[in-house]
Amino acid sequence: MSDSYLSAGVNIEAGEEAVKRINPLVRSTFQPGVLSDIGGFGGLFDLSKAGFKDPVLVSATDGVGTKAEIAKQTKRFETIGRDLVAMCVDDLVCSGATPLFFLDYIAVGHLSPEIIEQLVSGIADGCREAQCALIGGEMAEHPEVMERDQFDLVGFAVGAVERDSVLDGSNSEPGDLLVAIESPNLRSNGYSLVRHILFEKANLSLDQQAWDGAKTSLADELLAPSVIYSPAVIDGLKNHDIKAIAHITGGGLAKNLSRVLNKNIDATIETSSWVIPRIFQEVQKHGDISDEEMRKVFNMGVGMVVVVAPNDAEKLIQTLKCHNKQSWIVGRLIDGSGEVVINQ
Protein backbone atom coordinates (compact mmCIF):
# COMPACT_ATOMS: atom_id res chain seq x y z
CA MET A 1 0.00 0.00 0.00
CA SER A 2 1.46 3.37 -1.05
CA ASP A 3 1.86 6.20 1.41
CA SER A 4 -0.33 9.29 1.28
CA TYR A 5 -0.92 12.51 3.18
CA LEU A 6 -3.93 10.82 4.80
CA SER A 7 -1.83 7.92 6.02
CA ALA A 8 0.49 10.50 7.61
CA GLY A 9 -2.46 11.92 9.52
CA VAL A 10 -3.54 14.91 7.42
CA ASN A 11 -7.05 14.78 5.93
CA ILE A 12 -7.31 17.22 3.01
CA GLU A 13 -10.98 16.38 2.41
CA ALA A 14 -11.84 17.21 6.02
CA GLY A 15 -10.11 20.54 5.56
CA GLU A 16 -12.17 21.26 2.45
CA GLU A 17 -15.35 20.31 4.31
CA ALA A 18 -14.41 22.66 7.15
CA VAL A 19 -13.86 25.54 4.72
CA LYS A 20 -17.27 24.85 3.13
CA ARG A 21 -18.91 25.00 6.57
CA ILE A 22 -17.28 28.26 7.66
CA ASN A 23 -17.76 30.21 4.40
CA PRO A 24 -21.18 31.68 5.35
CA LEU A 25 -19.92 32.46 8.86
CA VAL A 26 -16.99 34.44 7.48
CA ARG A 27 -19.09 36.34 4.92
CA SER A 28 -21.52 37.35 7.67
CA THR A 29 -18.78 39.55 9.17
CA PHE A 30 -17.89 41.51 6.01
CA GLN A 31 -17.82 45.30 6.34
CA PRO A 32 -17.36 48.14 3.83
CA GLY A 33 -13.77 47.93 2.66
CA VAL A 34 -13.54 44.16 2.24
CA LEU A 35 -12.40 43.50 -1.34
CA SER A 36 -11.58 39.80 -1.31
CA ASP A 37 -13.73 36.73 -0.90
CA ILE A 38 -12.71 33.52 0.84
CA GLY A 39 -10.11 31.34 -0.84
CA GLY A 40 -7.47 33.81 -1.96
CA PHE A 41 -3.90 33.94 -0.75
CA GLY A 42 -4.49 37.17 1.19
CA GLY A 43 -7.37 39.20 2.55
CA LEU A 44 -7.77 42.57 0.82
CA PHE A 45 -9.17 45.65 2.56
CA ASP A 46 -9.69 49.11 1.04
CA LEU A 47 -8.83 51.58 3.81
CA SER A 48 -10.39 54.48 1.89
CA LYS A 49 -13.81 52.87 2.37
CA ALA A 50 -13.46 53.13 6.15
CA GLY A 51 -13.75 56.93 6.17
CA PHE A 52 -10.30 57.91 7.48
CA LYS A 53 -8.42 61.01 6.25
CA ASP A 54 -4.91 60.49 7.67
CA PRO A 55 -4.98 57.00 9.18
CA VAL A 56 -2.39 55.18 11.21
CA LEU A 57 -2.70 51.39 11.20
CA VAL A 58 -2.66 49.59 14.55
CA SER A 59 -2.19 45.82 14.89
CA ALA A 60 -2.56 43.32 17.71
CA THR A 61 -2.25 39.57 18.10
CA ASP A 62 -3.16 37.19 20.92
CA GLY A 63 -4.51 33.75 21.77
CA VAL A 64 -6.87 32.19 24.29
CA GLY A 65 -4.23 30.21 26.17
CA THR A 66 -5.20 27.21 28.23
CA LYS A 67 -8.86 28.19 28.35
CA ALA A 68 -8.83 26.01 25.23
CA GLU A 69 -8.32 23.01 27.54
CA ILE A 70 -11.65 23.71 29.26
CA ALA A 71 -13.38 23.86 25.89
CA LYS A 72 -11.73 20.58 24.90
CA GLN A 73 -12.67 18.77 28.11
CA THR A 74 -16.30 19.89 27.92
CA LYS A 75 -16.54 19.60 24.12
CA ARG A 76 -18.03 23.10 24.14
CA PHE A 77 -16.36 25.14 21.41
CA GLU A 78 -19.06 27.70 20.57
CA THR A 79 -17.89 30.70 22.60
CA ILE A 80 -14.12 30.48 22.84
CA GLY A 81 -13.77 32.31 19.51
CA ARG A 82 -15.32 35.38 21.11
CA ASP A 83 -12.50 35.38 23.65
CA LEU A 84 -9.99 35.42 20.82
CA VAL A 85 -11.58 38.43 19.14
CA ALA A 86 -11.92 40.29 22.44
CA MET A 87 -8.26 39.84 23.36
CA CYS A 88 -7.17 41.40 20.06
CA VAL A 89 -9.68 44.16 19.29
CA ASP A 90 -9.69 45.46 22.87
CA ASP A 91 -5.93 45.95 22.60
CA LEU A 92 -6.43 48.02 19.44
CA VAL A 93 -8.84 50.44 21.06
CA CYS A 94 -6.23 51.36 23.68
CA SER A 95 -4.50 53.34 20.92
CA GLY A 96 -7.82 54.90 19.92
CA ALA A 97 -8.13 52.60 16.91
CA THR A 98 -11.32 51.27 15.34
CA PRO A 99 -11.01 47.54 14.49
CA LEU A 100 -11.20 46.94 10.73
CA PHE A 101 -10.40 43.30 10.07
CA PHE A 102 -9.39 40.07 11.77
CA LEU A 103 -7.55 36.86 10.85
CA ASP A 104 -7.42 33.60 12.78
CA TYR A 105 -5.06 30.64 12.98
CA ILE A 106 -6.34 27.27 14.21
CA ALA A 107 -3.86 24.43 14.78
CA VAL A 108 -5.31 21.00 15.54
CA GLY A 109 -4.06 17.50 16.14
CA HIS A 110 -6.95 16.07 14.12
CA LEU A 111 -9.14 18.22 11.89
CA SER A 112 -12.82 17.87 12.69
CA PRO A 113 -15.05 20.01 10.42
CA GLU A 114 -17.71 20.14 13.14
CA ILE A 115 -15.30 21.54 15.76
CA ILE A 116 -13.78 24.02 13.29
CA GLU A 117 -17.28 25.22 12.46
CA GLN A 118 -18.04 25.83 16.14
CA LEU A 119 -14.75 27.64 16.74
CA VAL A 120 -15.17 29.91 13.71
CA SER A 121 -18.81 30.51 14.62
CA GLY A 122 -17.60 32.06 17.89
CA ILE A 123 -14.98 34.11 16.07
CA ALA A 124 -17.60 35.36 13.62
CA ASP A 125 -19.94 36.29 16.49
CA GLY A 126 -17.13 38.28 18.08
CA CYS A 127 -16.24 40.01 14.83
CA ARG A 128 -19.83 41.05 14.19
CA GLU A 129 -20.06 42.50 17.69
CA ALA A 130 -16.72 44.28 17.31
CA GLN A 131 -17.84 45.47 13.84
CA CYS A 132 -14.75 44.15 12.12
CA ALA A 133 -14.46 41.77 9.18
CA LEU A 134 -13.06 38.25 9.36
CA ILE A 135 -11.12 38.36 6.08
CA GLY A 136 -8.71 35.46 6.39
CA GLY A 137 -7.37 32.60 8.40
CA GLU A 138 -5.55 29.30 8.39
CA MET A 139 -6.28 25.78 9.59
CA ALA A 140 -3.32 23.46 10.16
CA GLU A 141 -3.47 19.78 11.05
CA HIS A 142 -0.44 18.66 13.10
CA PRO A 143 -0.56 14.89 13.61
CA GLU A 144 1.96 13.52 16.15
CA VAL A 145 3.02 17.07 17.07
CA MET A 146 -0.35 17.61 18.79
CA GLU A 147 -2.73 15.10 20.39
CA ARG A 148 -5.82 14.26 18.31
CA ASP A 149 -8.17 16.33 20.49
CA GLN A 150 -5.73 19.20 21.06
CA PHE A 151 -6.07 22.60 19.39
CA ASP A 152 -4.69 26.10 19.67
CA LEU A 153 -6.45 29.31 18.68
CA VAL A 154 -4.62 32.50 17.73
CA GLY A 155 -5.86 35.75 16.22
CA PHE A 156 -4.58 38.90 14.57
CA ALA A 157 -6.49 42.19 14.28
CA VAL A 158 -5.84 45.43 12.41
CA GLY A 159 -7.48 48.76 13.10
CA ALA A 160 -6.97 52.40 12.20
CA VAL A 161 -6.98 55.75 13.98
CA GLU A 162 -6.54 59.29 12.68
CA ARG A 163 -2.93 60.36 13.18
CA ASP A 164 -3.90 63.33 15.37
CA SER A 165 -6.12 61.12 17.54
CA VAL A 166 -3.63 58.43 18.56
CA LEU A 167 -3.92 57.79 22.30
CA ASP A 168 -0.65 57.47 24.22
CA GLY A 169 -1.55 58.96 27.59
CA SER A 170 0.74 61.95 27.05
CA ASN A 171 -1.96 64.55 27.72
CA SER A 172 -3.28 62.96 30.92
CA GLU A 173 -2.78 65.07 34.04
CA PRO A 174 -3.29 65.04 37.81
CA GLY A 175 -6.98 65.19 38.63
CA ASP A 176 -8.11 63.01 35.71
CA LEU A 177 -10.42 60.22 36.83
CA LEU A 178 -10.19 56.49 36.22
CA VAL A 179 -13.37 54.80 34.99
CA ALA A 180 -13.36 51.01 35.33
CA ILE A 181 -15.48 48.84 33.02
CA GLU A 182 -16.78 45.61 34.51
CA SER A 183 -15.47 42.16 33.65
CA PRO A 184 -17.94 39.69 35.19
CA ASN A 185 -15.70 36.69 34.53
CA LEU A 186 -12.12 35.53 34.05
CA ARG A 187 -12.11 36.35 30.32
CA SER A 188 -9.16 34.18 29.11
CA ASN A 189 -6.41 35.10 31.56
CA GLY A 190 -4.81 33.02 34.30
CA TYR A 191 -6.26 29.67 33.25
CA SER A 192 -3.07 27.72 33.90
CA LEU A 193 -3.28 28.78 37.54
CA VAL A 194 -7.06 28.28 37.65
CA ARG A 195 -6.82 24.75 36.29
CA HIS A 196 -4.00 23.88 38.69
CA ILE A 197 -5.95 25.11 41.69
CA LEU A 198 -9.47 23.93 40.91
CA PHE A 199 -8.71 20.55 39.35
CA GLU A 200 -5.32 19.41 40.64
CA LYS A 201 -5.38 20.96 44.11
CA ALA A 202 -9.09 21.19 45.00
CA ASN A 203 -10.09 18.17 42.90
CA LEU A 204 -13.24 19.84 41.60
CA SER A 205 -15.12 18.70 38.51
CA LEU A 206 -16.38 20.82 35.63
CA ASP A 207 -19.95 19.58 35.91
CA GLN A 208 -20.43 20.45 39.58
CA GLN A 209 -21.94 23.67 40.91
CA ALA A 210 -19.61 26.62 40.48
CA TRP A 211 -20.08 27.30 44.22
CA ASP A 212 -22.71 26.62 46.86
CA GLY A 213 -26.01 28.05 45.69
CA ALA A 214 -24.80 28.81 42.16
CA LYS A 215 -27.22 28.26 39.28
CA THR A 216 -24.30 27.59 36.96
CA SER A 217 -21.76 24.79 36.70
CA LEU A 218 -18.05 25.33 37.07
CA ALA A 219 -17.75 24.73 33.32
CA ASP A 220 -20.30 27.49 32.67
CA GLU A 221 -18.27 29.96 34.72
CA LEU A 222 -14.92 29.01 33.23
CA LEU A 223 -16.24 29.13 29.66
CA ALA A 224 -18.17 32.37 30.08
CA PRO A 225 -17.11 34.45 27.05
CA SER A 226 -15.10 37.63 27.31
CA VAL A 227 -16.85 40.97 27.17
CA ILE A 228 -15.96 42.84 23.97
CA TYR A 229 -15.43 46.48 24.93
CA SER A 230 -14.29 48.14 21.70
CA PRO A 231 -17.64 49.38 20.26
CA ALA A 232 -18.63 51.00 23.57
CA VAL A 233 -15.19 52.54 24.11
CA ILE A 234 -15.05 53.86 20.53
CA ASP A 235 -18.40 55.58 21.14
CA GLY A 236 -16.86 57.06 24.29
CA LEU A 237 -13.86 58.32 22.31
CA LYS A 238 -16.16 60.14 19.90
CA ASN A 239 -18.10 61.92 22.63
CA HIS A 240 -15.86 62.40 25.67
CA ASP A 241 -12.46 63.76 26.68
CA ILE A 242 -10.63 60.45 27.05
CA LYS A 243 -6.90 60.69 27.76
CA ALA A 244 -5.80 57.02 27.88
CA ILE A 245 -7.18 53.47 27.88
CA ALA A 246 -5.76 50.33 29.47
CA HIS A 247 -6.92 46.80 28.63
CA ILE A 248 -6.66 44.78 31.86
CA THR A 249 -5.46 41.30 30.94
CA GLY A 250 -2.55 39.20 32.21
CA GLY A 251 -0.58 41.24 34.72
CA GLY A 252 -3.66 42.78 36.29
CA LEU A 253 -4.56 46.39 37.00
CA ALA A 254 -1.17 47.72 38.10
CA LYS A 255 0.94 46.35 35.24
CA ASN A 256 -1.48 47.21 32.46
CA LEU A 257 -2.50 50.64 33.68
CA SER A 258 1.13 51.65 34.18
CA ARG A 259 1.71 51.08 30.43
CA VAL A 260 -0.39 54.15 29.55
CA LEU A 261 0.68 56.54 32.34
CA ASN A 262 2.84 59.62 31.98
CA LYS A 263 6.15 59.20 33.80
CA ASN A 264 5.32 62.11 36.11
CA ILE A 265 1.90 60.80 37.15
CA ASP A 266 0.68 58.08 39.53
CA ALA A 267 -2.68 56.33 39.46
CA THR A 268 -4.47 55.54 42.70
CA ILE A 269 -6.99 52.70 42.72
CA GLU A 270 -9.62 52.21 45.43
CA THR A 271 -10.45 48.50 45.60
CA SER A 272 -13.41 49.27 47.88
CA SER A 273 -15.19 50.84 44.89
CA TRP A 274 -16.32 47.49 43.48
CA VAL A 275 -17.27 43.95 44.47
CA ILE A 276 -14.95 41.27 43.10
CA PRO A 277 -16.96 38.68 41.10
CA ARG A 278 -17.52 35.38 42.86
CA ILE A 279 -15.42 33.25 40.48
CA PHE A 280 -12.28 35.16 41.49
CA GLN A 281 -13.13 34.67 45.16
CA GLU A 282 -13.54 30.92 44.62
CA VAL A 283 -10.17 30.60 42.90
CA GLN A 284 -8.47 32.56 45.68
CA LYS A 285 -10.16 30.50 48.41
CA HIS A 286 -9.31 27.10 46.94
CA GLY A 287 -5.73 28.11 46.19
CA ASP A 288 -5.09 30.10 49.35
CA ILE A 289 -3.66 32.79 47.07
CA SER A 290 -2.53 36.15 48.44
CA ASP A 291 -4.31 39.34 47.39
CA GLU A 292 -1.09 40.53 45.79
CA GLU A 293 -0.75 37.42 43.63
CA MET A 294 -4.41 37.57 42.58
CA ARG A 295 -3.96 41.17 41.44
CA LYS A 296 -0.88 40.18 39.42
CA VAL A 297 -2.63 37.39 37.53
CA PHE A 298 -6.28 38.42 37.15
CA ASN A 299 -8.28 41.52 36.31
CA MET A 300 -10.35 41.01 39.48
CA GLY A 301 -13.53 42.22 37.79
CA VAL A 302 -12.13 45.19 35.85
CA GLY A 303 -11.74 44.56 32.12
CA MET A 304 -10.73 48.07 31.08
CA VAL A 305 -9.74 51.36 32.69
CA VAL A 306 -10.39 54.64 30.90
CA VAL A 307 -8.60 57.83 31.93
CA VAL A 308 -11.02 60.72 31.43
CA ALA A 309 -11.26 64.41 32.25
CA PRO A 310 -13.09 64.95 35.58
CA ASN A 311 -16.04 66.80 34.07
CA ASP A 312 -16.66 63.97 31.59
CA ALA A 313 -16.45 60.92 33.85
CA GLU A 314 -20.14 60.61 34.72
CA LYS A 315 -21.13 61.31 31.11
CA LEU A 316 -18.80 58.53 29.96
CA ILE A 317 -20.37 56.15 32.47
CA GLN A 318 -23.79 56.91 30.96
CA THR A 319 -22.50 56.33 27.43
CA LEU A 320 -21.07 52.97 28.46
CA LYS A 321 -24.36 52.09 30.14
CA CYS A 322 -26.13 52.65 26.81
CA HIS A 323 -23.94 49.82 25.49
CA ASN A 324 -24.86 47.59 28.47
CA LYS A 325 -21.42 48.04 30.00
CA GLN A 326 -21.37 48.63 33.74
CA SER A 327 -18.71 51.10 34.85
CA TRP A 328 -17.73 53.23 37.82
CA ILE A 329 -15.05 55.63 39.03
CA VAL A 330 -12.26 53.52 40.49
CA GLY A 331 -9.58 56.12 41.18
CA ARG A 332 -7.70 59.16 39.93
CA LEU A 333 -4.36 60.45 38.70
CA ILE A 334 -2.00 62.35 40.99
CA ASP A 335 1.54 63.73 40.75
CA GLY A 336 4.07 60.92 40.84
CA SER A 337 6.47 58.81 38.79
CA GLY A 338 4.36 56.41 36.69
CA GLU A 339 3.32 54.08 39.52
CA VAL A 340 -0.06 52.47 40.21
CA VAL A 341 -1.01 52.55 43.89
CA ILE A 342 -3.62 50.01 44.99
CA ASN A 343 -5.51 51.10 48.11
CA GLN A 344 -7.42 48.36 49.92
C-alpha positions as CSV (number, residue, x, y, z in Angstrom):
1,M,0.0,0.0,0.0
2,S,1.5,3.4,-1.0
3,D,1.9,6.2,1.4
4,S,-0.3,9.3,1.3
5,Y,-0.9,12.5,3.2
6,L,-3.9,10.8,4.8
7,S,-1.8,7.9,6.0
8,A,0.5,10.5,7.6
9,G,-2.5,11.9,9.5
10,V,-3.5,14.9,7.4
11,N,-7.0,14.8,5.9
12,I,-7.3,17.2,3.0
13,E,-11.0,16.4,2.4
14,A,-11.8,17.2,6.0
15,G,-10.1,20.5,5.6
16,E,-12.2,21.3,2.5
17,E,-15.4,20.3,4.3
18,A,-14.4,22.7,7.2
19,V,-13.9,25.5,4.7
20,K,-17.3,24.8,3.1
21,R,-18.9,25.0,6.6
22,I,-17.3,28.3,7.7
23,N,-17.8,30.2,4.4
24,P,-21.2,31.7,5.4
25,L,-19.9,32.5,8.9
26,V,-17.0,34.4,7.5
27,R,-19.1,36.3,4.9
28,S,-21.5,37.4,7.7
29,T,-18.8,39.6,9.2
30,F,-17.9,41.5,6.0
31,Q,-17.8,45.3,6.3
32,P,-17.4,48.1,3.8
33,G,-13.8,47.9,2.7
34,V,-13.5,44.2,2.2
35,L,-12.4,43.5,-1.3
36,S,-11.6,39.8,-1.3
37,D,-13.7,36.7,-0.9
38,I,-12.7,33.5,0.8
39,G,-10.1,31.3,-0.8
40,G,-7.5,33.8,-2.0
41,F,-3.9,33.9,-0.8
42,G,-4.5,37.2,1.2
43,G,-7.4,39.2,2.6
44,L,-7.8,42.6,0.8
45,F,-9.2,45.6,2.6
46,D,-9.7,49.1,1.0
47,L,-8.8,51.6,3.8
48,S,-10.4,54.5,1.9
49,K,-13.8,52.9,2.4
50,A,-13.5,53.1,6.2
51,G,-13.7,56.9,6.2
52,F,-10.3,57.9,7.5
53,K,-8.4,61.0,6.3
54,D,-4.9,60.5,7.7
55,P,-5.0,57.0,9.2
56,V,-2.4,55.2,11.2
57,L,-2.7,51.4,11.2
58,V,-2.7,49.6,14.6
59,S,-2.2,45.8,14.9
60,A,-2.6,43.3,17.7
61,T,-2.3,39.6,18.1
62,D,-3.2,37.2,20.9
63,G,-4.5,33.8,21.8
64,V,-6.9,32.2,24.3
65,G,-4.2,30.2,26.2
66,T,-5.2,27.2,28.2
67,K,-8.9,28.2,28.4
68,A,-8.8,26.0,25.2
69,E,-8.3,23.0,27.5
70,I,-11.6,23.7,29.3
71,A,-13.4,23.9,25.9
72,K,-11.7,20.6,24.9
73,Q,-12.7,18.8,28.1
74,T,-16.3,19.9,27.9
75,K,-16.5,19.6,24.1
76,R,-18.0,23.1,24.1
77,F,-16.4,25.1,21.4
78,E,-19.1,27.7,20.6
79,T,-17.9,30.7,22.6
80,I,-14.1,30.5,22.8
81,G,-13.8,32.3,19.5
82,R,-15.3,35.4,21.1
83,D,-12.5,35.4,23.6
84,L,-10.0,35.4,20.8
85,V,-11.6,38.4,19.1
86,A,-11.9,40.3,22.4
87,M,-8.3,39.8,23.4
88,C,-7.2,41.4,20.1
89,V,-9.7,44.2,19.3
90,D,-9.7,45.5,22.9
91,D,-5.9,45.9,22.6
92,L,-6.4,48.0,19.4
93,V,-8.8,50.4,21.1
94,C,-6.2,51.4,23.7
95,S,-4.5,53.3,20.9
96,G,-7.8,54.9,19.9
97,A,-8.1,52.6,16.9
98,T,-11.3,51.3,15.3
99,P,-11.0,47.5,14.5
100,L,-11.2,46.9,10.7
101,F,-10.4,43.3,10.1
102,F,-9.4,40.1,11.8
103,L,-7.5,36.9,10.9
104,D,-7.4,33.6,12.8
105,Y,-5.1,30.6,13.0
106,I,-6.3,27.3,14.2
107,A,-3.9,24.4,14.8
108,V,-5.3,21.0,15.5
109,G,-4.1,17.5,16.1
110,H,-6.9,16.1,14.1
111,L,-9.1,18.2,11.9
112,S,-12.8,17.9,12.7
113,P,-15.0,20.0,10.4
114,E,-17.7,20.1,13.1
115,I,-15.3,21.5,15.8
116,I,-13.8,24.0,13.3
117,E,-17.3,25.2,12.5
118,Q,-18.0,25.8,16.1
119,L,-14.7,27.6,16.7
120,V,-15.2,29.9,13.7
121,S,-18.8,30.5,14.6
122,G,-17.6,32.1,17.9
123,I,-15.0,34.1,16.1
124,A,-17.6,35.4,13.6
125,D,-19.9,36.3,16.5
126,G,-17.1,38.3,18.1
127,C,-16.2,40.0,14.8
128,R,-19.8,41.1,14.2
129,E,-20.1,42.5,17.7
130,A,-16.7,44.3,17.3
131,Q,-17.8,45.5,13.8
132,C,-14.7,44.1,12.1
133,A,-14.5,41.8,9.2
134,L,-13.1,38.3,9.4
135,I,-11.1,38.4,6.1
136,G,-8.7,35.5,6.4
137,G,-7.4,32.6,8.4
138,E,-5.5,29.3,8.4
139,M,-6.3,25.8,9.6
140,A,-3.3,23.5,10.2
141,E,-3.5,19.8,11.1
142,H,-0.4,18.7,13.1
143,P,-0.6,14.9,13.6
144,E,2.0,13.5,16.1
145,V,3.0,17.1,17.1
146,M,-0.3,17.6,18.8
147,E,-2.7,15.1,20.4
148,R,-5.8,14.3,18.3
149,D,-8.2,16.3,20.5
150,Q,-5.7,19.2,21.1
151,F,-6.1,22.6,19.4
152,D,-4.7,26.1,19.7
153,L,-6.4,29.3,18.7
154,V,-4.6,32.5,17.7
155,G,-5.9,35.8,16.2
156,F,-4.6,38.9,14.6
157,A,-6.5,42.2,14.3
158,V,-5.8,45.4,12.4
159,G,-7.5,48.8,13.1
160,A,-7.0,52.4,12.2
161,V,-7.0,55.8,14.0
162,E,-6.5,59.3,12.7
163,R,-2.9,60.4,13.2
164,D,-3.9,63.3,15.4
165,S,-6.1,61.1,17.5
166,V,-3.6,58.4,18.6
167,L,-3.9,57.8,22.3
168,D,-0.7,57.5,24.2
169,G,-1.6,59.0,27.6
170,S,0.7,62.0,27.0
171,N,-2.0,64.6,27.7
172,S,-3.3,63.0,30.9
173,E,-2.8,65.1,34.0
174,P,-3.3,65.0,37.8
175,G,-7.0,65.2,38.6
176,D,-8.1,63.0,35.7
177,L,-10.4,60.2,36.8
178,L,-10.2,56.5,36.2
179,V,-13.4,54.8,35.0
180,A,-13.4,51.0,35.3
181,I,-15.5,48.8,33.0
182,E,-16.8,45.6,34.5
183,S,-15.5,42.2,33.6
184,P,-17.9,39.7,35.2
185,N,-15.7,36.7,34.5
186,L,-12.1,35.5,34.1
187,R,-12.1,36.3,30.3
188,S,-9.2,34.2,29.1
189,N,-6.4,35.1,31.6
190,G,-4.8,33.0,34.3
191,Y,-6.3,29.7,33.3
192,S,-3.1,27.7,33.9
193,L,-3.3,28.8,37.5
194,V,-7.1,28.3,37.6
195,R,-6.8,24.8,36.3
196,H,-4.0,23.9,38.7
197,I,-6.0,25.1,41.7
198,L,-9.5,23.9,40.9
199,F,-8.7,20.6,39.3
200,E,-5.3,19.4,40.6
201,K,-5.4,21.0,44.1
202,A,-9.1,21.2,45.0
203,N,-10.1,18.2,42.9
204,L,-13.2,19.8,41.6
205,S,-15.1,18.7,38.5
206,L,-16.4,20.8,35.6
207,D,-20.0,19.6,35.9
208,Q,-20.4,20.4,39.6
209,Q,-21.9,23.7,40.9
210,A,-19.6,26.6,40.5
211,W,-20.1,27.3,44.2
212,D,-22.7,26.6,46.9
213,G,-26.0,28.0,45.7
214,A,-24.8,28.8,42.2
215,K,-27.2,28.3,39.3
216,T,-24.3,27.6,37.0
217,S,-21.8,24.8,36.7
218,L,-18.0,25.3,37.1
219,A,-17.7,24.7,33.3
220,D,-20.3,27.5,32.7
221,E,-18.3,30.0,34.7
222,L,-14.9,29.0,33.2
223,L,-16.2,29.1,29.7
224,A,-18.2,32.4,30.1
225,P,-17.1,34.4,27.1
226,S,-15.1,37.6,27.3
227,V,-16.8,41.0,27.2
228,I,-16.0,42.8,24.0
229,Y,-15.4,46.5,24.9
230,S,-14.3,48.1,21.7
231,P,-17.6,49.4,20.3
232,A,-18.6,51.0,23.6
233,V,-15.2,52.5,24.1
234,I,-15.1,53.9,20.5
235,D,-18.4,55.6,21.1
236,G,-16.9,57.1,24.3
237,L,-13.9,58.3,22.3
238,K,-16.2,60.1,19.9
239,N,-18.1,61.9,22.6
240,H,-15.9,62.4,25.7
241,D,-12.5,63.8,26.7
242,I,-10.6,60.4,27.0
243,K,-6.9,60.7,27.8
244,A,-5.8,57.0,27.9
245,I,-7.2,53.5,27.9
246,A,-5.8,50.3,29.5
247,H,-6.9,46.8,28.6
248,I,-6.7,44.8,31.9
249,T,-5.5,41.3,30.9
250,G,-2.6,39.2,32.2
251,G,-0.6,41.2,34.7
252,G,-3.7,42.8,36.3
253,L,-4.6,46.4,37.0
254,A,-1.2,47.7,38.1
255,K,0.9,46.4,35.2
256,N,-1.5,47.2,32.5
257,L,-2.5,50.6,33.7
258,S,1.1,51.7,34.2
259,R,1.7,51.1,30.4
260,V,-0.4,54.1,29.6
261,L,0.7,56.5,32.3
262,N,2.8,59.6,32.0
263,K,6.1,59.2,33.8
264,N,5.3,62.1,36.1
265,I,1.9,60.8,37.2
266,D,0.7,58.1,39.5
267,A,-2.7,56.3,39.5
268,T,-4.5,55.5,42.7
269,I,-7.0,52.7,42.7
270,E,-9.6,52.2,45.4
271,T,-10.5,48.5,45.6
272,S,-13.4,49.3,47.9
273,S,-15.2,50.8,44.9
274,W,-16.3,47.5,43.5
275,V,-17.3,43.9,44.5
276,I,-15.0,41.3,43.1
277,P,-17.0,38.7,41.1
278,R,-17.5,35.4,42.9
279,I,-15.4,33.2,40.5
280,F,-12.3,35.2,41.5
281,Q,-13.1,34.7,45.2
282,E,-13.5,30.9,44.6
283,V,-10.2,30.6,42.9
284,Q,-8.5,32.6,45.7
285,K,-10.2,30.5,48.4
286,H,-9.3,27.1,46.9
287,G,-5.7,28.1,46.2
288,D,-5.1,30.1,49.4
289,I,-3.7,32.8,47.1
290,S,-2.5,36.2,48.4
291,D,-4.3,39.3,47.4
292,E,-1.1,40.5,45.8
293,E,-0.7,37.4,43.6
294,M,-4.4,37.6,42.6
295,R,-4.0,41.2,41.4
296,K,-0.9,40.2,39.4
297,V,-2.6,37.4,37.5
298,F,-6.3,38.4,37.2
299,N,-8.3,41.5,36.3
300,M,-10.4,41.0,39.5
301,G,-13.5,42.2,37.8
302,V,-12.1,45.2,35.8
303,G,-11.7,44.6,32.1
304,M,-10.7,48.1,31.1
305,V,-9.7,51.4,32.7
306,V,-10.4,54.6,30.9
307,V,-8.6,57.8,31.9
308,V,-11.0,60.7,31.4
309,A,-11.3,64.4,32.3
310,P,-13.1,64.9,35.6
311,N,-16.0,66.8,34.1
312,D,-16.7,64.0,31.6
313,A,-16.5,60.9,33.9
314,E,-20.1,60.6,34.7
315,K,-21.1,61.3,31.1
316,L,-18.8,58.5,30.0
317,I,-20.4,56.2,32.5
318,Q,-23.8,56.9,31.0
319,T,-22.5,56.3,27.4
320,L,-21.1,53.0,28.5
321,K,-24.4,52.1,30.1
322,C,-26.1,52.6,26.8
323,H,-23.9,49.8,25.5
324,N,-24.9,47.6,28.5
325,K,-21.4,48.0,30.0
326,Q,-21.4,48.6,33.7
327,S,-18.7,51.1,34.9
328,W,-17.7,53.2,37.8
329,I,-15.1,55.6,39.0
330,V,-12.3,53.5,40.5
331,G,-9.6,56.1,41.2
332,R,-7.7,59.2,39.9
333,L,-4.4,60.5,38.7
334,I,-2.0,62.4,41.0
335,D,1.5,63.7,40.7
336,G,4.1,60.9,40.8
337,S,6.5,58.8,38.8
338,G,4.4,56.4,36.7
339,E,3.3,54.1,39.5
340,V,-0.1,52.5,40.2
341,V,-1.0,52.6,43.9
342,I,-3.6,50.0,45.0
343,N,-5.5,51.1,48.1
344,Q,-7.4,48.4,49.9
